[in-house]
Amino acid sequence: MDDIEKAILFSFDESGTIDPALKSQAASYCHQLKQTPSICLICIDRLSFTKFAQVQFWCLQTLHESLRLRYSSLSPDEKTHIRKSLFSIAAPPPDSQPATSVRLSDSPAFIKNKFAQVYVTLIYFEYPSIWSSAFLDLLSRLVDGPPLIDMFCRVLNSLDDELISLDYPRTTDEIAAAARIKDSMRQQCVPQIVHAWYDIVFSYKNSDPDLAAAVLDTMRRYITWIDIGLIANNAFVPLLFELILLDGQLEQLRAAAAGCVLAIVLKRMDPQPKLSLLQSLQISRVFNLVAGDSDSGLVSKLAALVTGYAAEVLDCSKRLESGEAKGISMELLDEVLPTVFYVMQSCELDSAFNIVQFLSSYVATMKTLLPLREKQFVHVGQILEVIRARICYDPACRDSLNLPDKIGREEEERMMEYRKDLFVLLRTVSRAAPDVTQIFIRNTLTRVISSSERGVEEVEAALSLFYALGESIGEEGMRTGSGLLGELVPMLLSARFSCHSHRVVALVYLETVTRYVKFVQENAQYIPLVLAAFLDERGIHHPNPNVSRRASYLFMRVVKLLKAKLVPFIEKILQSLQDTVARFTGLDWISKEIKCSSSEDGSHIFEAIGLLIGMEDVSPEKQSEYLSALLIPLCRQVELLLMDAKVQSLEESSAKVASIQQGIMAINALSKGFSERLVTASRPAIGAMFKQTLDVLLQILVVFPKVEPLRNKVTSFLHRMVDTLGASVFPYLPKALEQLLSESEPKQMAGFLVLINQLICKFNSSLRDILEEIFPAIASRVFHVLPTDAFPSGPGSNTEEIRELQELQRTLYTFLHVMTTHNLSSVFLAPNSRGYLDPIMQLLFHTSCSHRDILVRKACVQIFIRLIKDWCTQSNGEERVPGFQTFIIETFATNCCLYSVLDKSFEFRDANTGSDITALKLFYQSLIENLRRQQNGSLVFR
């Protein structure tokens, strides 16, 4: 062992016994050696006698890299020497002795593969112009036995991996080289290679089946681009099927033969000869084998063969015009589809085969052949069975799905995504064969309802199918109960499953009931069944809190749809919900439930109740009775909690805060069912109840002025009361707005401005007095927290604080815009607000000219447009706002309207930039008008 071998062995050492410094020195030496001009010859020489696998690999790797990088710089003699040496190593002379020459056949597989890669690199540069016999030389030595055959296969495999296969990205040079090599091989040696493949497989199928399988695996790669007639003939095809069908033969060999037949099937051809080829294969010979062990490699290959064959037949059918050819293709499909359906349900499919895509194409083909034949109706049923089987959850995840834990949530998300395409297919099938689809779903539902032994997965899949079916039934069909809906919906509503306690079953059941409520709208006799489904243990009273929460939301949606039809059932509904409502009106539920409840718990129930009792169809007496029974305990609860909170520490108050928050949400949701007309005009007593409630809830801002969740909930309730009480909310606004405005942070201030915007839009100029009172405080607070310069940009600028300030600024612009467009620009001129006029104008001016958001700029320009109309068009010629007209002429018009329009970034085709043009036009009109007045002596225009 010389220094080179020592250095290579030391650099490859992973045992830890070599000193790190010595190993680093060895690696450095090897790197320097690679830079030697004669490194190719050194590697070739070393390969001829070294017996160390690490040295062999290093030499081959270095030779491969050097040829790729330095081939053009090698001399002709060096190239010849390398070529002859490589072939001598690949096919050593029969009389060479191991003592003087290392045989590659004795080396590990990774050395053989690396050698094949080097051999192919030389083919890349030299075949066919320099080394025309690269393949013929190897072919001539195959008679020497398995070692040469093995090496020949590895060279062909490496050629496919390195150059020919399109499974990997290729450079332009590699694509050109691949085309050159393939063309030359077709002309020179492909027939000889195919003949050699046949002879080897035939000769070694019994004595060395592993070698025969390796040859077939190589052949499979080349079928895609060689003449198909060399393989698909009376010699090779019978041999392949003989290997596939021969029981007791090595499974690997049988699977390799199936892979070759699949390659024949997938060969790109014109449709007519392709159909003839497919017909000649008589693929039905392998159908029975698919029913074997689904985990075996052979069955997996056969499944890929059957599905690939079916897809190709279907493709031929779509591309052929001849009626006779279409008939043949449909016969072939009829023959293979039962096995395909079996494979889809029972086998692990090749990733290249898309079930939904294939079945969708088949259904689309069926639709062109209407009316369907009996066999095609059978196929529709089998397709539906495939869908049903594929959408079933894994039973191993049953417990995780019920909780759900991390595994359950991941499985649910995975299945939700996986099902999307399958449900699209279901809708397609339903449109092609609606009767068959509904009969299948009816039978599936009947099967899971009638047997208590059906598992969670089967029940959930049956309900999911019925749910998905609803998407293919139109609005009219849903109302009239087209097809079997009149039978299916009552069956669903009265169903009770032994596994109904499982979360996924209960959820999909409720979702499905909700989807078909439109049918119940026209068939009121089923309303009691719908109510029972939501009000008993299948829905709101389900033991799983995830189900009961979702049931509350879905029940609210059902109430919105059925509404007036539920009036006769209000007493029953309220009685059923009594225990649920009591949770939010009692003080003893907090400690045990607040920690596991979401902040939205209960709001949907109260909204549903509000929708029910807020209808004018309910008598005034009953309406007052129902509402007071809910509002009084809720308000009492809030009052008691507020009293307790005054004497408790912050830690003790946290639970109380959460409870108050729940109470506000319940009241807020309850109020959504009452219209402004009802509470202010037809039934003012109802309005009085909400006013009393508002009095109570506003106390929250006094006790908890800085608790953000409570401020937000009270603000939300104020939004609600503005819509519900209308103008009668005015007496409460000064106190409420004063409390909300005090000690507000930027985020709360933005929410406050949103409330003011709603008030302005609702009451217009009626809000002027209140706005004049609070505007100075608003302006002071906003200008105190907003930066005078632009917001920072770049790394570290996207903080929560900056985002809140940016949101406040955007809301401020909206607020100013709403004020000016609702005839409230006079508020700017009120004595208490006059001091903020100049800062506001400067802010709007700079934003109009330079803000990066064109929509914000547009809004600010629109504010100026309105102010110009309000303050610059006085009939008596007097300036309403001294200096404003000068500011508009000398500053705003020049910088914003003119320079902005002339800027390169201004886009005339953008509709959002039209405000600048409008302002310029308005300014021009005002200028002309003033010039006319000047001529009349009524105004000296500056």
N, C-alpha and C positions, 0 to 999 in steps of 0.2 A: 504494500500500500504506500504510494508516494504522497508528496505534499498536496497535490490537487485533490486526491481522494480523501485525504485526511481533512482538508479544509471544507470540502463538501459535506462530509459526514458530521463534522463538528457543527456546521451551520444548521444542519437539519436536526440536531439532537434535541429531543424533548424530555429526556430522562432527568435532567437537572444535575447530572454528574459532571458536566463540562463546566469549567470556570467561565463565568459570564464574560470576562475580559478576553479570554481565549476564543470564545464563541463569536464575539464581536469582531475580533481580528480575523477569524476565518471567513466571516461574512464579507468583510471588507476585501479580503483577498479574492474571493469568488467574484465580487463585483468588478474589481480591477481586471480579472481574467476575462470577463465578458467583453471588455473594451479592446482586447487584443485583436488585431486585424485578421489573424489566422484562426480565430476561435472556432469557426465551422469545422476546419480540418482537425483541430484539437478534439472537438466533441466526437467527430466521426471515428477518429483513431481510438478514443477512450471507449466508445461503445463496442468496439470489436473484441475487447478482452475483459472489461470490468464485470464483476459479478455482484456488485452492490446495487440494490434497487434504487437507493437514494442517488447514487452517482449516475445511474442510467437515466433516472428522471430528470436530474439537473442538466445532463448533457442534451437530452431530447428537448427540454423546455428552452434551453439556451439556443439550440439549433433552430427551433421553431421561431423564436424571436429574431434571431439574426437573419434568417432567410426572409422574413417579412420586412425587415428594415434595410438589409444590406444586399439583397440579391443582385441588384443592378450593378453593384460595385465589385462583384466577384468576377474572377477571370474565367474564360471558357474552360480551362483545365480544372479549376476548382469546382465548377459546376458539374463537369463530367465525373470527377472523382466522387463528389457528394451523391450524385444520381446512382452511380454503380454501387457505391457502398451501401446506400439505403436499400437497393434491391437485393444486394447480397445478404443484408441482415434480415429482410423480410422473407426471402426465399434462399436460405443458405444452400450451397451445393450439397447433394446427398452424401458425398464422401467426406465432408468436413468433420473434424473431430472436436468434441466439447473441450478438449484440453487446450486447443489453440483458437477456438472461436466460440463465443457465447451465443447460444440459440435463444431467440426471442420467445419461442414457445415455452421455455422454462420460466419466464418472467411473470410477475403478477399482471392482472387484467389492466390495471391503470397504466402500466408501462406499455402494454400492447396498444392501448387506446392513444396514448401520447405519441407513440411511433406512427400510428396511422395518421394522426393529425399532421405530423411532419411530412409524411409521404404525400398527403393531399396538398400541403403548401407548395411542394415542388410541382405537383400537377397543375396547380393554379397558375404558376409562372411558365411552365414548359409544354403543357399539352394543348394541342397536338403538334405545334410547329417544331419544337425541339425534341420532345420525348413522346413521340407518336405511339410507342409500344408500351406505355405505362400500364395499360390494362391487359393487353395481350400477353405481356411477359408474365404477369401474375396468373392469367388463365392457363398458360402452358404448364404451370407448375402445380395446378390443383390436383393432378394425379398423385402427387407426393403424399396426400392424405390429410387428415383433420387439421394439423397445425397450419398448413397453407390455406385450407378452406376458411379456417377461423380468421386468419389474418386478412384474407381477401374480403370477408364480410365486414371486418372492422374498418378497412380502407373505404369501402363503399358507404358504410354508415357515417364515417367521418366526412366524406365528401358531401353527403346529404346535410349533415349538421352544419358544416362550415360554409357551404356555398349554395346548395340547391334549395333546401327547404325554405318555404316562405313563412314558416312559423316564427322566424326571427327577423328583426330589422336588418336590411342589407344596404350597403352603399351602392352608388351607381356603378363603380368599378366591379364590385362583386356580382351584381346582377348581370353585367355584360360578360364577365368571365363564366358565370354559370350557364348562360345561353351558348357561349362558344363551346364549352365542354360538352353540354348535352347534345348539341348538334353534331359534334364530332363523334361522340359515342354512338349516336343513332346510326351514323353512316358506317362506322368501323366495327363496333364490337357488341352492341346491345343484343343482337340475336344469339351470339356465342355465349354471352353472359346468361341469358335466359335459359339456353340449352344446358348450361352448366348447373344452373339452379335446379332444373328438373332432374338431371342425372344424380345430383347430390342428395336431394330430398328422397328420391326413389330408392337410392342405394343405402342411405343411412337411417331411414325412418324407423327401422327395427333395431339395428345394431348400435346407433348413436342418435337417439331421438332429440337430445339437446342440441346437437349440431344441426340437425334438420330443421329444428324450430328456429335456430339463429339465422339460417339461410332464408327461411320464409319471412322472418321479421325484416330482414334486409330487402327482400323482394317487394314487400308491402310498400316500402318507402318509394320504390321506383315505378310502381304501376301507374301512378298519377301522370307521368310524362312520357312513358315509352308506348310503343304501338300496342294497343289493347289486344290486338289479334295474336300477339305472341304469348299472351297469358290466357285469354278467354277463348280456349279452343278445346278440341276433343281429347287432348292429352292432359293438359294441366288442370282443367276444371274437375274432371272425374277424380284426379289424384287428390285435389284439395278436399272434395266432399268425402272421399274415402277416409282421409285422415280425421275429418270432423266427426264422422259417423261411427268410427271404429271404437267400440267400447273397450276399455282396458288399455287403450293407448295413452301415452304420457299426456296429461292434461295441457301442459305447456305447448306441446306440438299441435294438439287439436285447436287450442286458442289461437296459435299463430296462423294456422290454416284459415280459421274464421276471419282473422284480421285481413288476410289476403283477399278473401271473397268480398269482404266489406270494401276494400280498396277498389275492386272491380266494379262493385255496385255504385260507388261514389265517383267513378271516372266521368269527367265532363265530356258530354257528347251531344250531338243533335238529338232531338226527342225521339224521332222515329227509330233510328238504329239503337238508341239507348233502350227503348221499350222492348225491342226484339232481344237485346242482350239480357235484360232483366227477366223476360219470359223464358229464355233458354236456360237460365240458371236453375229453375225448378227449386226455388228456395224453400218450398214447403217441406222439404226433406229434413230440415233442422227444427221445425216447430216443436216437435215433441221434446227435444232436448232442453228447451228453455225452462221447462217445469222442474229442472233439477235444483240442486242446492244453490240458492240465490247468492250465497257468499263466495262461490267458486269463481275463479278467473275465467273458466270456460263459459259459464252461464252469462257472465258479464259481457264477454265478447259476443256471444250469440245474441244477447239482448240488443247490443249496439248494431249487430248485423241486421236483425229483423226491423228495428226502428229506422235504420238508415235506408234499407230497401223500401219500406213503406213510404218514406219521405221522397225518394227518387221516383217511385211510381206515381205519386201524387203530383210531383213536379212535371212529369211527362204528360199527365192527363191535362194539366192546365195549359201546357204549351202546344198541344196537338189540336189540329183543326178537324181532322177526319173523324167522322162518326164511328167508323169501325175501330180505329185506334183508341178512341175514348172508351169504347165498349170493352176492349181488351184491358185497358188500364183499370177500369172499374172492377172488372172480374178479378184482376190481380189484387186490388185493394180489398175486395170482399174476402179474398182468401187469407190475406195476411193480417187484417185488422183485429180479429179475435186474439191472436197472439200478441199483437201490439198492445191491446188493452190489458192483457194479462201482465205483460212486461211493465207497463206504466204503474200498475198497482203493486207488483210484487218484487221488482228488481231495482237495483241501484243503477240509474241510467247514466250514460256517458254525458258529460257536461256539454258536449257539442250538440246534443239533441234537445231541442226546446219543445217540450210537450205541448204547451199552449199554442205555440206558433204552428205546429203540425196539425193539431186538432182544429184550430181556427181556420186553417187553409182547407181542411177537409170539409168542415161545415160550410164554408163559402162555396166550395165545389158542389156540395149537395144542394145548396140554394139555387144553383143554375139548372138543376135537374128536376125541379118541382113538376108534378107531385112526386113525393118520395116513394120509393119502393119499400116493400115489407122489410127487406134485409137492412135497408138504411134506417128504418125506424128502430130496428134492433141495435144498430150501431149508435144511434142517438142515446138510447138507454145506457149502452156501455160507456159512452163518453161521460154521461152524467154520473155514472158509478165511479169512473176514474176521478172526476172532480171531487166527489164525496170522499173517496179514500184519501186523496191528496191533501184535503183541507183539515184532516183530523190531527189533533194535537198528539204529541208523543205521550203515551201513558206514564212514562217515567217522570214527567214533569207535573203530574196531576196535583200533588200536594203543594208544590212551589207556585203553581198557578192560582191556587185557592187563597194563598196568604195575601198578596203575592210577595215573594222575596225577590232577590236580585236575579236568580235563575228564571223565576216565573215571569218577571217583567221582560227579560231578554227574549225568552221564548215567545211571549205575546207579541213583542215588536217584530221579531223575525217572521212569525206566522202572518201578521198583518200585512207585511210587505210581500210575502210569498203569495198570499191569497189574491192580491190585486188582479194579476193577470188571469187567474183561474175564474174569478167572478166576472171578468170581462168576457171570457169564453162562455160562461153560463148564460150571460145575457144574449150572446150571439146565438147559442143553441136555442134559447127560449124564443127568439124571434123567428128562427127557422122552423122549429117544431114546438109551438106553444103548448099544444095538448099533451104531447109526450112528456114535456118538461114538468108540467103541473101534475100529471099522473105519477111521475117518478117521485116528486117531492111529497105528494099525498101519501104514497106507499111508504116512503122513508119516515115521514112523521108518524104514520099509523104504527109502524114497526117499533119505533122508540117509545111511543105512548103506551102501547099495549103490553110491553114487557118491562118488568121491574129490574131485569138483569142487564139492561143496556148500560154501558159505561158512560162516564162523563164525556169522553171524546166523541162517541157516536151521537149522543144527544145534542151536544154543542154543534156538531157538523150539520145535523139535520135542521136545526133552527137557523144556522147561518145560511144554509141554502135557501130556506124560505125567505129570510131577510133579504138576501141578494136578489132573489127573484123579483122583489118589489121594484127594483130599479128599471126593469124591462117592461113594467106594466104602466101604461100611461095614466094621466089624471082621470080620464073618463073611465078607463077600465078599472081603476081602483075604486071609484065611487059606485059603479054599477055591478062590481063583482064579476068581471069577465072570467070565462072559463070555470075553473073549480074553486075560485076564491070564496064563493058562497059556502062551500063545504070546508075549505082549508082554514079560514079565519075563525069560525066557531070552534073548530077542532083545536086550534091554537089557544084560544081564550080559555077553554075549559080544561086545558092540559095541566097535569101535575106529575112531575117526574120524581122518581126516587132519589135522583141526584140533584134535585132543585136547590139544595143547600149549597152546592158548589158555586163559587163566584162566577166562573165563566159561563156556566149554564144559565144562571139567574140573570146575568147582564144581557146576554144575547136574546133571552126570552123577552125581557122588557123592551129592548130595542126593536124587536120584531113586532111586538104588540103595538108600539108607538107608530111604526111605519104603516101599519094597516088600519090606523084609527080613521082615516078618511073613508074607508069602507063602512065603518060603524056610523059615521056621520049620516049616511043615507039609510042605515039599518039600525035604528035606535033601539031595537029590541035586544041588541047585544051590549048596550051600555052597562048594565049591571055586571056582566062578565068582565068588561074592561076595568071597571072600578075595583072589582074583587082582586084582579091580577095585581093592581098597584097598592091596594090598601091592606092586603093580608100578608102572610109571611113570605110570599113570592116577591114582594116589592118593598114598600117603605118599612115594613116590619121584619124584613129579612135579617137574620142574625149577623150577617157580614156587613160591617159599616160601609164598605166600599159600594156594596149593592144598594143599601138603603139610601145613601147619598145620591147615587145615580137615579134611583127610582123617584126621588123627590123632584129632581130636575125634569125627568121625562113626564112625570105626572103633571107638572106645571105646563109643559107643552101640550099634553092631552087636553087639559082644561082650556087652554087658549083655542084649540080646535073645536071642541064640543060646546063650550061655554053655555049658551042659553039652553041647550038640551039637558044640561046638568042641574038646572034649577030644582026639579022635583027631588033630586038626590042630595041637596045641600045638607040637610039635617044628618043624613047617614054618613056623609063624607066627614063633616065636622066631628061627629061622634067617634068615627074611626081614627081621626087624627088627634083626638083629645090628649092622649099620652105623649104624642110627639110634640104638640104645642106646649104641654106642661113643662117639658124640659127647659123651655126658654122663658118661662114665667115663674119658675121656682128658684130658690137660692141654694138648694142642696145638690144641684147637679154639677156645679162648677168643678169641685175638687176631683171628681172621678171621671169627668168627660172632657173638660176643657183642653187637657193635654193631648188627647187623641182625636180631637175634632178639628176640621179645617175651619178657617175664618168664614167660609161661605155656608157652613152647615145650617140648615133650617131656613135660609132665606127663600129658597125655591118653594118650600111648603107654604110659607106665609104669602108669597106672591100668588101661588095657586089659590089660596083661600081668599086673598084680596080680589082676584079676578072673579071668583064665584060670588062673593057677597057684595061686590061693587056694581053688579048689574042692576039696571033699573027694573028688570023683571022681578027682582026681590022687593017685597013690600017695605015701605019706610020703617014700620015698626020692627020687623024682623032684621032689617039692615042695621038699625041702630043697636038692636040687641046683640047681634053677632059682633059688630065692630067694638062696642064697649066691652064685651066679654074678653076681647083680645087686647085692646089698648090699655084698659085700666090696670090689669096685672103687669103688663110690660112696663108702663110708666111707674107704677108703684115699685117695681123691682129696681128701676134706674134710680128713683129717689132714695130708696133705702141704701143702695150701694154708694150713692154720692154722700149721704150722711156718714156712712161708715168710713169712707175714704178720707174724710176731713181729719179724722183722729188716728189714722193708721200710718205706718211707715210706708216708704216706697215699695219695699219688698212685699208687705202685706197687701198693698193696693194693686199689685200686678194682676192678680187673679180677678179682682173686681173690675179693673180696666177691661180685661178680656170679656167679662160678662156684660159690661155696659156696651161694649162694641157689638156683641151678639144681639143685644136688645135693640140698638139703633138699627141694625141691619134688618131685623125682623119687622120693625115698624115701617122702615123705608120700603121693604118689599111688599108689605101689606097695602101700602098706599097706592101702589102702581095700578091697582084694579079700579080706582076711583077717578072719574073724569072731572075736569074743572067745572063743567056745566052742572053736573050732579051736585057737587059739594057747595057750590056758590049760589046756584039758582033754584033748582028743583028741590033740593034737600039740604038747606043750610045747617040743619042740626048735625049732619055728618061733618061739615066744614068746621063747626065749633069744636068737635072732638079733636080734629087734627090741629086746630089752633092751640088747644090745651096741651096737646102732646108736644107741640113746638115749644111752648113755654117751658116744659120740663126739660127737654133736650138741650135747650140753650143754656141751662144751668151747668151743663157739662163743661162748657168753655170757661166758666168762672172757676170751677173746682180743679179742672185739669187744663190750664191754658197752654201748656207746653207739650202735652202728650200727642204726638203726631197722629197715631192711628185714630184717636178719638176726634181730633180736629178734622181729619179727612172724612170720617163717617158723618159728623154733624154737617160738614159742608155738602156732602152728597145728599143728606136729607133736606137741606135748604134748597138745593137744585130741584129736588122732587116736589117740595112744597110750592115753589114758584110756579111749576106747571099745574099743581093740583088746586091751590088756593087762589091763584091769580092775584088780582090787585089787593085782595084782603090780607095778603102777606105783608103789606107795606108797614103797618105799625110795628112789626117785629124786626124789620131790617136794620134800623139805626143801632139797636143794641147788639144784634148778631154781627153786623159788619164791624162795629167797634171792637168786639171781642176777637174776631178773626184777624183784624188788622194789627192788633197789638202783639208784640213779641214774635212776629212771623219771620221765619227764615226764608231764603230765596225760593225753596221748593214750595213752601206753604203760600208764599206771596204769589207765585204763578197760579196756584189753585184758586186763590182769592180773586185774581183778575179774571179767571175763567168764569167764576160765579158772577162777577160784575158784568161781564160780556153777555151772559144769559139774561140778566136783569134788564140791560139796555135793549137787547133785541126783543124782549117780551113787552116792556113798558115804554120804550122810546123816550120822548121828551118828558114824560111823567116822572122820570127818575132824576130830573135836573137838580132839584133842591138837595136830594140825598147825595148826589154826585158832587155838587159844589161843596158840600160839607166834608166829604172824605177825600176829595182829590188831592189837596195839599199833603195829607199824610201819605197817600199812595206815592206821589211824586218824590216826596222827601225820602221815603224808604227805598224806592227803586234807585234813585240817583246816589244814594249812600252806598249801596251794595254793588252796583254795576260799575265796571272799570271805565275810566274816561277814555282809554286807548283801546285798540282792537284786542281781541282775545289772543293769547299766545298760541302759537302753532308749533308743530314739530314734536320730537320725542318728549314724553313726560307731560304733555299738555292735555291729554285726554283723561283728566281726573274726574271724579264724581262731582267735586265742587265746581269745576269749570263747566261741566255738562248742565248742572243745575242753573248756573248763571246764564248760560246760553239759552236755556229753555225759558227762563224769566224774561230775557230780552225779547225773544220771539213773541211771548205772550203779551208783553208790553206793546209791541208794534200792533198786534191784533186789537188790543184794547183801544189804542189811539185811533185805529182805523174804524172800529165800531162806533166810537164816540162821534167822529166827524161825519160818518155816513148816516147817523141817526139824529141829525140836527142838534147836536150837543156841543158844537165847537165853542159856543158862548161860555162853557164852563172854564175854558182856558183863560178867559178874560175876566172871570170873577175876581173881586179884590183879593181874596185869600190865595188864589192860584196864579195871579199875574206874575209873581216872582219866579215862577217856573217856566214861563212862556219861552224865554230866550234859550235856556238849556234844552227844552223840548224841540224847538225849531232847529237848533244846531245838531242835535242827535238825529233828527229826521233828515236833515240836509246831508250830513256825512253818510248816513246809511243809503240814501237815494243815489248818491254818487259812486260809492265804492264797496258796498257790501257784496260779498262773493256769492250770496244766494240771490239769484235774479228774482225769485218770487218775493223775497223780503223787500228788495229794492222797488219792485212793482207796487207793493202795498204802501210803502212810504211815499212814493210819487203820487199815488191815488189820494193819500191824505192831503198833500199839497194842492192837488187839483180841487178837492172839496173846499179847502180853506181859501183858495183863490176865488171860488164862486161865492163863498160866504162873506169874505172880507174885502174883496177888491171890486165889487160890482154894485156899489151903493148908488142909488138913483140920484141923490142930491150932490154927488161928487165929493163928499167928505170921506176921509180915510177913517174907517172903523178902528183899525189898529195902526197907529202912527208908525211909520218905518217899515211896515210889512211889505207894502208894495215896492218900496225901494230894494228891500232884501230880495224879493222875488225877481225883480228886473236885473239887478246888478250881480247877484250871487247865485241864486237858484237856477234861473234861466240859462245863464252863461255856463256855469260849471256842470250842472246836472243834465239839462236838456240838450245843450249844444255840444259841449265837449264829450259827453258820454256817447252821444250819437255818432260823433266823428271818430271815437276810439275804435281801434281795429277789432276789439273784442265784441263790439256791438253787432248783434245779429238781427238784421231787418226781418228775416223770415220767421223769427221766434215771436210767437204771439205775446209772450210775456213782456217783451220790450216795447210793446205798443203804448204803455203808459207814458213813457218819455215823450213820444210823439204827440200824444193827447195833451200833455201839459204844455208843450211848445205851441200847439195849435191854440189852446185856451189862452195862453199868454199873448199870442199874436192878436187874437180877437179882442182881448182887453186893451192892448196897446192901441189898436185902431179906434176903439170906442173912446179912449181918453184923448186921442188926437182930434177926434171930432169935437169933443167938448172944449178942447183948447181953442179950436177955431171959433167956437161960439163964445169964448171968453169966460166959460164957466169953471175952467181949471187950468192952472199952469202946470203942465206935465213936465216932471224932471227926468 
